[in-house]
């Protein structure tokens, strides 16, 4: 009986020794920097750095675009207000005395500025 127990003990010990050897080989492959998981982690780290830089550039571009859009919106609101004033002033024009339904003619002239003049 003792002999059988000793044989089983030696077999178990050999099994555990082989299992530990296999684990150590896998751990060495896992931790190598060039080809194992360490290499993959290094590559992913570089990609994260690149993505962080790209995100910073995108945020800067979005901030610049937002500022440009805000200034253009303000400019459009100013032009719309001026157009409303011009349209309101057209209602104040006197009717033609002859009773004919004459159409008004609008002329745009461009000076060096962005202003538009309305002529009759």
Biopython code that builds the backbone (N, CA, C, O; Angstrom):
import numpy as np
from Bio.PDB.StructureBuilder import StructureBuilder

atoms = [
    (1, "UNK", "N", (0.807, -1.184, 0.000)),
    (1, "UNK", "CA", (0.000, 0.000, 0.000)),
    (1, "UNK", "C", (0.856, 1.256, 0.000)),
    (1, "UNK", "O", (0.553, 2.237, -0.679)),
    (2, "UNK", "N", (1.932, 1.205, 0.777)),
    (2, "UNK", "CA", (2.830, 2.347, 0.814)),
    (2, "UNK", "C", (3.500, 2.542, -0.539)),
    (2, "UNK", "O", (3.760, 3.668, -0.964)),
    (3, "UNK", "N", (3.768, 1.455, -1.190)),
    (3, "UNK", "CA", (4.411, 1.541, -2.507)),
    (3, "UNK", "C", (3.473, 2.200, -3.515)),
    (3, "UNK", "O", (3.914, 3.014, -4.325)),
    (4, "UNK", "N", (2.233, 1.871, -3.477)),
    (4, "UNK", "CA", (1.248, 2.481, -4.388)),
    (4, "UNK", "C", (1.106, 3.967, -4.073)),
    (4, "UNK", "O", (1.028, 4.786, -4.989)),
    (5, "UNK", "N", (1.071, 4.321, -2.800)),
    (5, "UNK", "CA", (0.952, 5.729, -2.404)),
    (5, "UNK", "C", (2.183, 6.511, -2.855)),
    (5, "UNK", "O", (2.068, 7.651, -3.306)),
    (6, "UNK", "N", (3.360, 5.898, -2.732)),
    (6, "UNK", "CA", (4.583, 6.566, -3.179)),
    (6, "UNK", "C", (4.588, 6.757, -4.696)),
    (6, "UNK", "O", (5.026, 7.796, -5.190)),
    (7, "UNK", "N", (4.108, 5.766, -5.428)),
    (7, "UNK", "CA", (4.052, 5.887, -6.899)),
    (7, "UNK", "C", (3.073, 6.994, -7.303)),
    (7, "UNK", "O", (3.365, 7.787, -8.198)),
    (8, "UNK", "N", (1.941, 7.043, -6.658)),
    (8, "UNK", "CA", (0.966, 8.122, -6.948)),
    (8, "UNK", "C", (1.526, 9.489, -6.568)),
    (8, "UNK", "O", (1.284, 10.481, -7.256)),
    (9, "UNK", "N", (2.271, 9.534, -5.475)),
    (9, "UNK", "CA", (2.873, 10.797, -5.047)),
    (9, "UNK", "C", (3.895, 11.265, -6.060)),
    (9, "UNK", "O", (3.935, 12.452, -6.381)),
    (10, "UNK", "N", (4.736, 10.356, -6.582)),
    (10, "UNK", "CA", (5.740, 10.701, -7.585)),
    (10, "UNK", "C", (5.064, 11.120, -8.881)),
    (10, "UNK", "O", (5.511, 12.068, -9.526)),
    (11, "UNK", "N", (3.990, 10.430, -9.278)),
    (11, "UNK", "CA", (3.258, 10.790, -10.508)),
    (11, "UNK", "C", (2.629, 12.169, -10.360)),
    (11, "UNK", "O", (2.670, 12.976, -11.289)),
    (12, "UNK", "N", (2.057, 12.436, -9.217)),
    (12, "UNK", "CA", (1.464, 13.763, -8.975)),
    (12, "UNK", "C", (2.513, 14.858, -9.008)),
    (12, "UNK", "O", (2.283, 15.931, -9.567)),
    (13, "UNK", "N", (3.668, 14.588, -8.410)),
    (13, "UNK", "CA", (4.767, 15.550, -8.386)),
    (13, "UNK", "C", (5.266, 15.818, -9.800)),
    (13, "UNK", "O", (5.517, 16.968, -10.160)),
    (14, "UNK", "N", (5.414, 14.755, -10.613)),
    (14, "UNK", "CA", (5.836, 14.939, -12.010)),
    (14, "UNK", "C", (4.787, 15.736, -12.795)),
    (14, "UNK", "O", (5.141, 16.588, -13.610)),
    (15, "UNK", "N", (3.524, 15.467, -12.559)),
    (15, "UNK", "CA", (2.455, 16.216, -13.229)),
    (15, "UNK", "C", (2.494, 17.694, -12.875)),
    (15, "UNK", "O", (2.355, 18.546, -13.752)),
    (16, "UNK", "N", (2.682, 18.003, -11.601)),
    (16, "UNK", "CA", (2.772, 19.392, -11.153)),
    (16, "UNK", "C", (4.024, 20.053, -11.723)),
    (16, "UNK", "O", (3.992, 21.225, -12.098)),
    (17, "UNK", "N", (5.146, 19.293, -11.791)),
    (17, "UNK", "CA", (6.390, 19.853, -12.343)),
    (17, "UNK", "C", (6.213, 20.192, -13.825)),
    (17, "UNK", "O", (6.662, 21.243, -14.282)),
    (18, "UNK", "N", (5.557, 19.299, -14.572)),
    (18, "UNK", "CA", (5.312, 19.582, -16.002)),
    (18, "UNK", "C", (4.374, 20.777, -16.154)),
    (18, "UNK", "O", (4.576, 21.623, -17.024)),
    (19, "UNK", "N", (3.362, 20.841, -15.318)),
    (19, "UNK", "CA", (2.421, 21.976, -15.364)),
    (19, "UNK", "C", (3.133, 23.291, -15.067)),
    (19, "UNK", "O", (2.881, 24.286, -15.746)),
    (20, "UNK", "N", (4.008, 23.319, -14.077)),
    (20, "UNK", "CA", (4.771, 24.537, -13.749)),
    (20, "UNK", "C", (5.701, 24.925, -14.888)),
    (20, "UNK", "O", (5.863, 26.110, -15.179)),
    (21, "UNK", "N", (6.313, 23.939, -15.534)),
    (21, "UNK", "CA", (7.194, 24.230, -16.664)),
    (21, "UNK", "C", (6.405, 24.860, -17.821)),
    (21, "UNK", "O", (6.846, 25.843, -18.416)),
    (22, "UNK", "N", (5.255, 24.296, -18.127)),
    (22, "UNK", "CA", (4.415, 24.847, -19.207)),
    (22, "UNK", "C", (3.997, 26.273, -18.866)),
    (22, "UNK", "O", (4.026, 27.150, -19.729)),
    (23, "UNK", "N", (3.613, 26.511, -17.626)),
    (23, "UNK", "CA", (3.227, 27.869, -17.222)),
    (23, "UNK", "C", (4.391, 28.848, -17.322)),
    (23, "UNK", "O", (4.206, 29.994, -17.732)),
    (24, "UNK", "N", (5.591, 28.403, -16.949)),
    (24, "UNK", "CA", (6.740, 29.309, -17.024)),
    (24, "UNK", "C", (7.072, 29.654, -18.470)),
    (24, "UNK", "O", (7.440, 30.792, -18.763)),
    (25, "UNK", "N", (6.946, 28.680, -19.385)),
    (25, "UNK", "CA", (7.185, 28.960, -20.805)),
    (25, "UNK", "C", (6.156, 29.958, -21.335)),
    (25, "UNK", "O", (6.503, 30.894, -22.055)),
    (26, "UNK", "N", (4.894, 29.750, -20.973)),
    (26, "UNK", "CA", (3.844, 30.677, -21.413)),
    (26, "UNK", "C", (4.050, 32.077, -20.841)),
    (26, "UNK", "O", (3.822, 33.075, -21.525)),
    (27, "UNK", "N", (4.478, 32.141, -19.595)),
    (27, "UNK", "CA", (4.706, 33.441, -18.967)),
    (27, "UNK", "C", (5.861, 34.178, -19.639)),
    (27, "UNK", "O", (5.808, 35.395, -19.812)),
    (28, "UNK", "N", (6.908, 33.439, -20.018)),
    (28, "UNK", "CA", (8.027, 34.079, -20.721)),
    (28, "UNK", "C", (7.580, 34.623, -22.061)),
    (28, "UNK", "O", (7.958, 35.734, -22.432)),
    (29, "UNK", "N", (6.767, 33.846, -22.811)),
    (29, "UNK", "CA", (6.263, 34.335, -24.099)),
    (29, "UNK", "C", (5.313, 35.503, -23.910)),
    (29, "UNK", "O", (5.274, 36.420, -24.730)),
    (30, "UNK", "N", (4.558, 35.471, -22.847)),
    (30, "UNK", "CA", (3.596, 36.529, -22.571)),
    (30, "UNK", "C", (4.299, 37.853, -22.261)),
    (30, "UNK", "O", (3.827, 38.918, -22.657)),
    (31, "UNK", "N", (5.411, 37.782, -21.561)),
    (31, "UNK", "CA", (6.055, 39.002, -21.093)),
    (31, "UNK", "C", (7.165, 39.519, -22.005)),
    (31, "UNK", "O", (7.721, 40.583, -21.733)),
    (32, "UNK", "N", (7.509, 38.801, -23.082)),
    (32, "UNK", "CA", (8.552, 39.319, -23.973)),
    (32, "UNK", "C", (8.048, 40.569, -24.669)),
    (32, "UNK", "O", (6.889, 40.637, -25.078)),
    (33, "UNK", "N", (8.909, 41.544, -24.802)),
    (33, "UNK", "CA", (8.504, 42.849, -25.319)),
    (33, "UNK", "C", (8.349, 42.844, -26.828)),
    (33, "UNK", "O", (7.513, 43.579, -27.354)),
    (34, "UNK", "N", (9.118, 42.050, -27.534)),
    (34, "UNK", "CA", (9.102, 42.100, -28.994)),
    (34, "UNK", "C", (7.911, 41.367, -29.595)),
    (34, "UNK", "O", (7.242, 41.894, -30.484)),
    (35, "UNK", "N", (7.639, 40.152, -29.115)),
    (35, "UNK", "CA", (6.650, 39.333, -29.813)),
    (35, "UNK", "C", (5.430, 38.984, -28.969)),
    (35, "UNK", "O", (4.402, 38.595, -29.523)),
    (36, "UNK", "N", (5.508, 39.106, -27.702)),
    (36, "UNK", "CA", (4.404, 38.664, -26.852)),
    (36, "UNK", "C", (3.418, 39.771, -26.544)),
    (36, "UNK", "O", (3.273, 40.736, -27.295)),
    (37, "UNK", "N", (2.751, 39.603, -25.426)),
    (37, "UNK", "CA", (1.743, 40.558, -25.001)),
    (37, "UNK", "C", (2.373, 41.905, -24.674)),
    (37, "UNK", "O", (1.727, 42.944, -24.810)),
    (38, "UNK", "N", (3.634, 41.891, -24.243)),
    (38, "UNK", "CA", (4.322, 43.152, -23.966)),
    (38, "UNK", "C", (4.435, 44.000, -25.215)),
    (38, "UNK", "O", (4.280, 45.220, -25.162)),
    (39, "UNK", "N", (4.709, 43.346, -26.360)),
    (39, "UNK", "CA", (4.775, 44.077, -27.631)),
    (39, "UNK", "C", (3.434, 44.667, -28.002)),
    (39, "UNK", "O", (3.352, 45.801, -28.474)),
    (40, "UNK", "N", (2.379, 43.894, -27.786)),
    (40, "UNK", "CA", (1.032, 44.388, -28.085)),
    (40, "UNK", "C", (0.673, 45.561, -27.191)),
    (40, "UNK", "O", (0.055, 46.526, -27.642)),
    (41, "UNK", "N", (1.054, 45.482, -25.938)),
    (41, "UNK", "CA", (0.785, 46.584, -25.013)),
    (41, "UNK", "C", (1.566, 47.827, -25.420)),
    (41, "UNK", "O", (1.042, 48.939, -25.351)),
    (42, "UNK", "N", (2.821, 47.648, -25.847)),
    (42, "UNK", "CA", (3.627, 48.787, -26.295)),
    (42, "UNK", "C", (3.016, 49.435, -27.533)),
    (42, "UNK", "O", (2.965, 50.661, -27.629)),
    (43, "UNK", "N", (2.549, 48.614, -28.487)),
    (43, "UNK", "CA", (1.918, 49.152, -29.699)),
    (43, "UNK", "C", (0.641, 49.899, -29.343)),
    (43, "UNK", "O", (0.398, 50.991, -29.857)),
    (44, "UNK", "N", (-0.171, 49.323, -28.474)),
    (44, "UNK", "CA", (-1.403, 49.993, -28.061)),
    (44, "UNK", "C", (-1.116, 51.293, -27.327)),
    (44, "UNK", "O", (-1.865, 52.259, -27.476)),
    (45, "UNK", "N", (-0.062, 51.338, -26.546)),
    (45, "UNK", "CA", (0.303, 52.558, -25.844)),
    (45, "UNK", "C", (0.669, 53.667, -26.829)),
    (45, "UNK", "O", (0.274, 54.819, -26.648)),
    (46, "UNK", "N", (1.423, 53.316, -27.870)),
    (46, "UNK", "CA", (1.778, 54.302, -28.901)),
    (46, "UNK", "C", (0.522, 54.783, -29.617)),
    (46, "UNK", "O", (0.388, 55.973, -29.903)),
    (47, "UNK", "N", (-0.404, 53.862, -29.908)),
    (47, "UNK", "CA", (-1.640, 54.251, -30.585)),
    (47, "UNK", "C", (-2.493, 55.162, -29.710)),
    (47, "UNK", "O", (-3.122, 56.092, -30.213)),
    (48, "UNK", "N", (-2.518, 54.907, -28.427)),
    (48, "UNK", "CA", (-3.261, 55.780, -27.514)),
    (48, "UNK", "C", (-2.660, 57.177, -27.513)),
    (48, "UNK", "O", (-3.394, 58.165, -27.517)),
    (49, "UNK", "N", (-1.334, 57.273, -27.506)),
    (49, "UNK", "CA", (-0.678, 58.583, -27.559)),
    (49, "UNK", "C", (-1.024, 59.320, -28.852)),
    (49, "UNK", "O", (-1.303, 60.519, -28.832)),
    (50, "UNK", "N", (-1.005, 58.599, -29.978)),
    (50, "UNK", "CA", (-1.355, 59.212, -31.258)),
    (50, "UNK", "C", (-2.806, 59.695, -31.268)),
    (50, "UNK", "O", (-3.106, 60.783, -31.759)),
    (51, "UNK", "N", (-3.690, 58.880, -30.724)),
    (51, "UNK", "CA", (-5.099, 59.267, -30.683)),
    (51, "UNK", "C", (-5.329, 60.473, -29.766)),
    (51, "UNK", "O", (-6.185, 61.314, -30.042)),
    (52, "UNK", "N", (-4.565, 60.550, -28.683)),
    (52, "UNK", "CA", (-4.675, 61.701, -27.791)),
    (52, "UNK", "C", (-4.248, 62.972, -28.501)),
    (52, "UNK", "O", (-4.886, 64.015, -28.354)),
    (53, "UNK", "N", (-3.169, 62.888, -29.272)),
    (53, "UNK", "CA", (-2.718, 64.054, -30.034)),
    (53, "UNK", "C", (-3.736, 64.437, -31.100)),
    (53, "UNK", "O", (-4.009, 65.621, -31.301)),
    (54, "UNK", "N", (-4.300, 63.441, -31.788)),
    (54, "UNK", "CA", (-5.308, 63.718, -32.812)),
    (54, "UNK", "C", (-6.550, 64.349, -32.187)),
    (54, "UNK", "O", (-7.150, 65.251, -32.770)),
    (55, "UNK", "N", (-6.929, 63.880, -31.016)),
    (55, "UNK", "CA", (-8.079, 64.448, -30.320)),
    (55, "UNK", "C", (-7.820, 65.898, -29.930)),
    (55, "UNK", "O", (-8.716, 66.736, -30.031)),
    (56, "UNK", "N", (-6.611, 66.198, -29.489)),
    (56, "UNK", "CA", (-6.261, 67.582, -29.135)),
    (56, "UNK", "C", (-6.343, 68.483, -30.359)),
    (56, "UNK", "O", (-6.855, 69.600, -30.285)),
    (57, "UNK", "N", (-5.829, 67.985, -31.500)),
    (57, "UNK", "CA", (-5.914, 68.787, -32.734)),
    (57, "UNK", "C", (-7.361, 68.988, -33.160)),
    (57, "UNK", "O", (-7.730, 70.074, -33.606)),
    (58, "UNK", "N", (-8.183, 67.952, -33.026)),
    (58, "UNK", "CA", (-9.593, 68.060, -33.405)),
    (58, "UNK", "C", (-10.325, 69.045, -32.503)),
    (58, "UNK", "O", (-11.168, 69.808, -32.975)),
    (59, "UNK", "N", (-10.015, 69.036, -31.226)),
    (59, "UNK", "CA", (-10.641, 69.987, -30.306)),
    (59, "UNK", "C", (-10.241, 71.416, -30.635)),
    (59, "UNK", "O", (-11.069, 72.325, -30.571)),
    (60, "UNK", "N", (-8.976, 71.620, -30.986)),
    (60, "UNK", "CA", (-8.523, 72.966, -31.357)),
    (60, "UNK", "C", (-9.225, 73.427, -32.635)),
    (60, "UNK", "O", (-9.631, 74.585, -32.736)),
    (61, "UNK", "N", (-9.369, 72.528, -33.610)),
    (61, "UNK", "CA", (-10.054, 72.882, -34.850)),
    (61, "UNK", "C", (-11.525, 73.181, -34.593)),
    (61, "UNK", "O", (-12.080, 74.111, -35.178)),
    (62, "UNK", "N", (-12.160, 72.403, -33.726)),
    (62, "UNK", "CA", (-13.565, 72.632, -33.406)),
    (62, "UNK", "C", (-13.756, 73.961, -32.691)),
    (62, "UNK", "O", (-14.742, 74.660, -32.926)),
    (63, "UNK", "N", (-12.826, 74.310, -31.827)),
    (63, "UNK", "CA", (-12.908, 75.592, -31.128)),
    (63, "UNK", "C", (-12.784, 76.748, -32.120)),
    (63, "UNK", "O", (-13.527, 77.726, -32.038)),
    (64, "UNK", "N", (-11.844, 76.630, -33.052)),
    (64, "UNK", "CA", (-11.690, 77.668, -34.076)),
    (64, "UNK", "C", (-12.915, 77.764, -34.966)),
    (64, "UNK", "O", (-13.344, 78.864, -35.314)),
    (65, "UNK", "N", (-13.485, 76.625, -35.340)),
    (65, "UNK", "CA", (-14.686, 76.633, -36.174)),
    (65, "UNK", "C", (-15.862, 77.243, -35.432)),
    (65, "UNK", "O", (-16.659, 77.972, -36.022)),
    (66, "UNK", "N", (-15.976, 76.952, -34.155)),
    (66, "UNK", "CA", (-17.067, 77.510, -33.357)),
    (66, "UNK", "C", (-16.946, 79.030, -33.271)),
    (66, "UNK", "O", (-17.949, 79.739, -33.359)),
    (67, "UNK", "N", (-15.732, 79.527, -33.099)),
    (67, "UNK", "CA", (-15.535, 80.977, -33.036)),
    (67, "UNK", "C", (-15.877, 81.623, -34.373)),
    (67, "UNK", "O", (-16.513, 82.677, -34.405)),
    (68, "UNK", "N", (-15.463, 81.004, -35.474)),
    (68, "UNK", "CA", (-15.776, 81.531, -36.800)),
    (68, "UNK", "C", (-17.279, 81.515, -37.034)),
    (68, "UNK", "O", (-17.844, 82.482, -37.546)),
    (69, "UNK", "N", (-17.921, 80.425, -36.663)),
    (69, "UNK", "CA", (-19.365, 80.306, -36.837)),
    (69, "UNK", "C", (-20.108, 81.343, -36.000)),
    (69, "UNK", "O", (-21.110, 81.903, -36.446)),
    (70, "UNK", "N", (-19.626, 81.594, -34.807)),
    (70, "UNK", "CA", (-20.263, 82.601, -33.952)),
    (70, "UNK", "C", (-20.151, 83.993, -34.566)),
    (70, "UNK", "O", (-21.117, 84.757, -34.552)),
    (71, "UNK", "N", (-18.976, 84.329, -35.106)),
    (71, "UNK", "CA", (-18.823, 85.654, -35.716)),
    (71, "UNK", "C", (-19.677, 85.774, -36.975)),
    (71, "UNK", "O", (-20.254, 86.831, -37.231)),
    (72, "UNK", "N", (-19.764, 84.706, -37.760)),
    (72, "UNK", "CA", (-20.607, 84.748, -38.963)),
    (72, "UNK", "C", (-22.084, 84.847, -38.599)),
    (72, "UNK", "O", (-22.845, 85.528, -39.287)),
    (73, "UNK", "N", (-22.495, 84.181, -37.537)),
    (73, "UNK", "CA", (-23.884, 84.274, -37.092)),
    (73, "UNK", "C", (-24.209, 85.684, -36.634)),
    (73, "UNK", "O", (-25.281, 86.204, -36.945)),
    (74, "UNK", "N", (-23.310, 86.300, -35.909)),
    (74, "UNK", "CA", (-23.513, 87.678, -35.464)),
    (74, "UNK", "C", (-23.602, 88.618, -36.661)),
    (74, "UNK", "O", (-24.433, 89.526, -36.690)),
    (75, "UNK", "N", (-22.750, 88.392, -37.633)),
    (75, "UNK", "CA", (-22.773, 89.215, -38.847)),
    (75, "UNK", "C", (-24.084, 89.036, -39.617)),
    (75, "UNK", "O", (-24.639, 90.005, -40.138)),
    (76, "UNK", "N", (-24.578, 87.792, -39.689)),
    (76, "UNK", "CA", (-25.840, 87.523, -40.372)),
    (76, "UNK", "C", (-27.019, 88.156, -39.635)),
    (76, "UNK", "O", (-27.938, 88.678, -40.267)),
    (77, "UNK", "N", (-26.996, 88.112, -38.312)),
    (77, "UNK", "CA", (-28.066, 88.740, -37.540)),
    (77, "UNK", "C", (-28.072, 90.249, -37.746)),
    (77, "UNK", "O", (-29.135, 90.863, -37.837)),
    (78, "UNK", "N", (-26.897, 90.842, -37.818)),
    (78, "UNK", "CA", (-26.805, 92.289, -38.070)),
    (78, "UNK", "C", (-27.357, 92.620, -39.451)),
    (78, "UNK", "O", (-28.108, 93.582, -39.606)),
    (79, "UNK", "N", (-26.988, 91.828, -40.454)),
    (79, "UNK", "CA", (-27.486, 92.069, -41.812)),
    (79, "UNK", "C", (-28.997, 91.864, -41.875)),
    (79, "UNK", "O", (-29.684, 92.607, -42.576)),
    (80, "UNK", "N", (-29.527, 90.873, -41.159)),
    (80, "UNK", "CA", (-30.970, 90.645, -41.150)),
    (80, "UNK", "C", (-31.700, 91.816, -40.499)),
    (80, "UNK", "O", (-32.768, 92.220, -40.957)),
    (81, "UNK", "N", (-31.126, 92.352, -39.441)),
    (81, "UNK", "CA", (-31.744, 93.513, -38.793)),
    (81, "UNK", "C", (-31.755, 94.711, -39.739)),
    (81, "UNK", "O", (-32.742, 95.443, -39.811)),
    (82, "UNK", "N", (-30.648, 94.908, -40.465)),
    (82, "UNK", "CA", (-30.605, 96.024, -41.427)),
    (82, "UNK", "C", (-31.628, 95.833, -42.537)),
    (82, "UNK", "O", (-32.272, 96.790, -42.967)),
    (83, "UNK", "N", (-31.776, 94.584, -43.003)),
    (83, "UNK", "CA", (-32.766, 94.302, -44.046)),
    (83, "UNK", "C", (-34.181, 94.536, -43.545)),
    (83, "UNK", "O", (-35.025, 95.029, -44.294)),
    (84, "UNK", "N", (-34.453, 94.196, -42.304)),
    (84, "UNK", "CA", (-35.781, 94.458, -41.746)),
    (84, "UNK", "C", (-36.069, 95.939, -41.692)),
    (84, "UNK", "O", (-37.186, 96.367, -41.982)),
    (85, "UNK", "N", (-35.072, 96.730, -41.323)),
    (85, "UNK", "CA", (-35.249, 98.190, -41.293)),
    (85, "UNK", "C", (-35.496, 98.711, -42.700)),
    (85, "UNK", "O", (-36.365, 99.559, -42.903)),
    (86, "UNK", "N", (-34.743, 98.214, -43.669)),
    (86, "UNK", "CA", (-34.936, 98.658, -45.050)),
    (86, "UNK", "C", (-36.314, 98.272, -45.571)),
    (86, "UNK", "O", (-36.958, 99.055, -46.269)),
    (87, "UNK", "N", (-36.769, 97.067, -45.234)),
    (87, "UNK", "CA", (-38.083, 96.617, -45.664)),
    (87, "UNK", "C", (-39.179, 97.442, -45.005)),
    (87, "UNK", "O", (-40.181, 97.766, -45.643)),
    (88, "UNK", "N", (-38.999, 97.780, -43.747)),
    (88, "UNK", "CA", (-39.981, 98.622, -43.056)),
    (88, "UNK", "C", (-40.018, 100.016, -43.671)),
    (88, "UNK", "O", (-41.079, 100.636, -43.743)),
    (89, "UNK", "N", (-38.865, 100.509, -44.113)),
    (89, "UNK", "CA", (-38.857, 101.846, -44.719)),
    (89, "UNK", "C", (-39.529, 101.834, -46.086)),
    (89, "UNK", "O", (-40.000, 102.883, -46.526)),
    (90, "UNK", "N", (-39.596, 100.718, -46.766)),
    (90, "UNK", "CA", (-40.286, 100.631, -48.051)),
    (90, "UNK", "C", (-41.795, 100.796, -47.882)),
    (90, "UNK", "O", (-42.468, 101.280, -48.792)),
    (91, "UNK", "N", (-42.322, 100.405, -46.747)),
    (91, "UNK", "CA", (-43.758, 100.575, -46.494)),
    (91, "UNK", "C", (-44.119, 102.041, -46.314)),
    (91, "UNK", "O", (-45.282, 102.413, -46.469)),
    (92, "UNK", "N", (-43.150, 102.873, -45.991)),
    (92, "UNK", "CA", (-43.400, 104.292, -45.776)),
    (92, "UNK", "C", (-43.366, 105.102, -47.067)),
    (92, "UNK", "O", (-43.648, 106.300, -47.035)),
    (93, "UNK", "N", (-43.030, 104.490, -48.202)),
    (93, "UNK", "CA", (-42.982, 105.213, -49.470)),
    (93, "UNK", "C", (-44.393, 105.607, -49.894)),
    (93, "UNK", "O", (-45.335, 104.839, -49.701)),
    (94, "UNK", "N", (-44.546, 106.807, -50.474)),
    (94, "UNK", "CA", (-45.898, 107.238, -50.900)),
    (94, "UNK", "C", (-46.340, 106.449, -52.142)),
    (94, "UNK", "O", (-45.515, 105.980, -52.925)),
    (95, "UNK", "N", (-47.650, 106.319, -52.297)),
    (95, "UNK", "CA", (-48.214, 105.664, -53.462)),
    (95, "UNK", "C", (-48.019, 106.558, -54.674)),
    (95, "UNK", "O", (-47.929, 107.779, -54.548)),
    (96, "UNK", "N", (-47.956, 105.944, -55.849)),
    (96, "UNK", "CA", (-47.814, 106.684, -57.099)),
    (96, "UNK", "C", (-49.117, 107.426, -57.379)),
    (96, "UNK", "O", (-50.193, 106.839, -57.265)),
    (97, "UNK", "N", (-49.040, 108.712, -57.746)),
    (97, "UNK", "CA", (-50.235, 109.543, -57.943)),
    (97, "UNK", "C", (-51.005, 109.158, -59.193)),
    (97, "UNK", "O", (-52.206, 109.416, -59.269)),
    (98, "UNK", "N", (-50.358, 108.553, -60.168)),
    (98, "UNK", "CA", (-51.053, 108.200, -61.401)),
    (98, "UNK", "C", (-51.888, 106.950, -61.227)),
    (98, "UNK", "O", (-52.712, 106.646, -62.089)),
    (99, "UNK", "N", (-51.709, 106.234, -60.173)),
    (99, "UNK", "CA", (-52.498, 105.044, -59.925)),
    (99, "UNK", "C", (-51.940, 103.819, -60.623)),
    (99, "UNK", "O", (-52.470, 102.720, -60.461)),
    (100, "UNK", "N", (-50.888, 103.989, -61.390)),
    (100, "UNK", "CA", (-50.318, 102.825, -62.069)),
    (100, "UNK", "C", (-49.546, 101.983, -61.058)),
    (100, "UNK", "O", (-49.003, 102.485, -60.074)),
    (101, "UNK", "N", (-49.521, 100.754, -61.327)),
    (101, "UNK", "CA", (-48.836, 99.828, -60.414)),
    (101, "UNK", "C", (-47.399, 99.670, -60.879)),
    (101, "UNK", "O", (-47.019, 98.644, -61.443)),
    (102, "UNK", "N", (-46.610, 100.703, -60.632)),
    (102, "UNK", "CA", (-45.221, 100.691, -61.076)),
    (102, "UNK", "C", (-44.391, 99.874, -60.093)),
    (102, "UNK", "O", (-44.555, 99.981, -58.878)),
    (103, "UNK", "N", (-43.498, 99.057, -60.644)),
    (103, "UNK", "CA", (-42.642, 98.227, -59.797)),
    (103, "UNK", "C", (-41.379, 98.989, -59.446)),
    (103, "UNK", "O", (-40.826, 99.719, -60.269)),
    (104, "UNK", "N", (-40.935, 98.810, -58.218)),
    (104, "UNK", "CA", (-39.696, 99.443, -57.784)),
    (104, "UNK", "C", (-38.516, 98.632, -58.283)),
    (104, "UNK", "O", (-38.565, 97.405, -58.365)),
    (105, "UNK", "N", (-37.467, 99.345, -58.612)),
    (105, "UNK", "CA", (-36.264, 98.689, -59.091)),
    (105, "UNK", "C", (-35.174, 98.848, -58.030)),
    (105, "UNK", "O", (-34.942, 99.948, -57.527)),
    (106, "UNK", "N", (-34.519, 97.757, -57.702)),
    (106, "UNK", "CA", (-33.462, 97.789, -56.700)),
    (106, "UNK", "C", (-32.124, 97.621, -57.399)),
    (106, "UNK", "O", (-31.942, 96.727, -58.226)),
    (107, "UNK", "N", (-31.199, 98.491, -57.054)),
    (107, "UNK", "CA", (-29.873, 98.445, -57.659)),
    (107, "UNK", "C", (-28.867, 98.214, -56.544)),
    (107, "UNK", "O", (-28.892, 98.881, -55.509)),
    (108, "UNK", "N", (-27.991, 97.265, -56.776)),
    (108, "UNK", "CA", (-26.917, 97.016, -55.804)),
    (108, "UNK", "C", (-25.623, 97.565, -56.358)),
    (108, "UNK", "O", (-25.257, 97.306, -57.504)),
    (109, "UNK", "N", (-24.960, 98.303, -55.554)),
    (109, "UNK", "CA", (-23.654, 98.834, -55.945)),
    (109, "UNK", "C", (-22.649, 98.379, -54.901)),
    (109, "UNK", "O", (-22.900, 98.433, -53.697)),
    (110, "UNK", "N", (-21.533, 97.940, -55.388)),
    (110, "UNK", "CA", (-20.489, 97.494, -54.468)),
    (110, "UNK", "C", (-19.361, 98.504, -54.467)),
    (110, "UNK", "O", (-18.698, 98.737, -55.478)),
    (111, "UNK", "N", (-19.172, 99.082, -53.326)),
    (111, "UNK", "CA", (-18.004, 99.942, -53.132)),
    (111, "UNK", "C", (-16.917, 99.030, -52.578)),
    (111, "UNK", "O", (-16.975, 97.832, -52.853)),
    (112, "UNK", "N", (-15.997, 99.471, -51.870)),
    (112, "UNK", "CA", (-14.992, 98.623, -51.262)),
    (112, "UNK", "C", (-15.525, 97.906, -50.037)),
    (112, "UNK", "O", (-14.820, 97.106, -49.422)),
    (113, "UNK", "N", (-16.798, 98.197, -49.675)),
    (113, "UNK", "CA", (-17.364, 97.649, -48.438)),
    (113, "UNK", "C", (-18.385, 96.578, -48.755)),
    (113, "UNK", "O", (-18.684, 96.292, -49.914)),
    (114, "UNK", "N", (-18.912, 95.996, -47.692)),
    (114, "UNK", "CA", (-19.937, 94.970, -47.838)),
    (114, "UNK", "C", (-21.344, 95.568, -47.822)),
    (114, "UNK", "O", (-22.323, 94.830, -47.928)),
    (115, "UNK", "N", (-21.462, 96.899, -47.692)),
    (115, "UNK", "CA", (-22.768, 97.520, -47.586)),
    (115, "UNK", "C", (-23.495, 97.474, -48.926)),
    (115, "UNK", "O", (-22.864, 97.503, -49.983)),
    (116, "UNK", "N", (-24.823, 97.403, -48.877)),
    (116, "UNK", "CA", (-25.630, 97.441, -50.087)),
    (116, "UNK", "C", (-26.503, 98.689, -50.027)),
    (116, "UNK", "O", (-27.016, 99.043, -48.966)),
    (117, "UNK", "N", (-26.666, 99.346, -51.153)),
    (117, "UNK", "CA", (-27.542, 100.508, -51.233)),
    (117, "UNK", "C", (-28.745, 100.144, -52.066)),
    (117, "UNK", "O", (-28.639, 99.389, -53.032)),
    (118, "UNK", "N", (-29.887, 100.680, -51.694)),
    (118, "UNK", "CA", (-31.122, 100.404, -52.430)),
    (118, "UNK", "C", (-31.538, 101.712, -53.099)),
    (118, "UNK", "O", (-31.672, 102.746, -52.444)),
    (119, "UNK", "N", (-31.739, 101.647, -54.413)),
    (119, "UNK", "CA", (-32.151, 102.833, -55.153)),
    (119, "UNK", "C", (-33.478, 102.599, -55.829)),
    (119, "UNK", "O", (-33.846, 101.460, -56.118)),
    (120, "UNK", "N", (-34.191, 103.665, -56.080)),
    (120, "UNK", "CA", (-35.501, 103.546, -56.715)),
    (120, "UNK", "C", (-35.409, 104.069, -58.134)),
    (120, "UNK", "O", (-36.403, 104.064, -58.860)),
]
sb = StructureBuilder()
sb.init_structure("model")
sb.init_model(0)
sb.init_chain("A")
sb.init_seg("    ")
for serial, (resi, resn, name, xyz) in enumerate(atoms, 1):
    if name == "N":
        sb.init_residue(resn, " ", resi, " ")
    sb.init_atom(name, np.array(xyz, "f"), 0.0, 1.0, " ", f" {name:<3s}", serial, name[0])
structure = sb.get_structure()
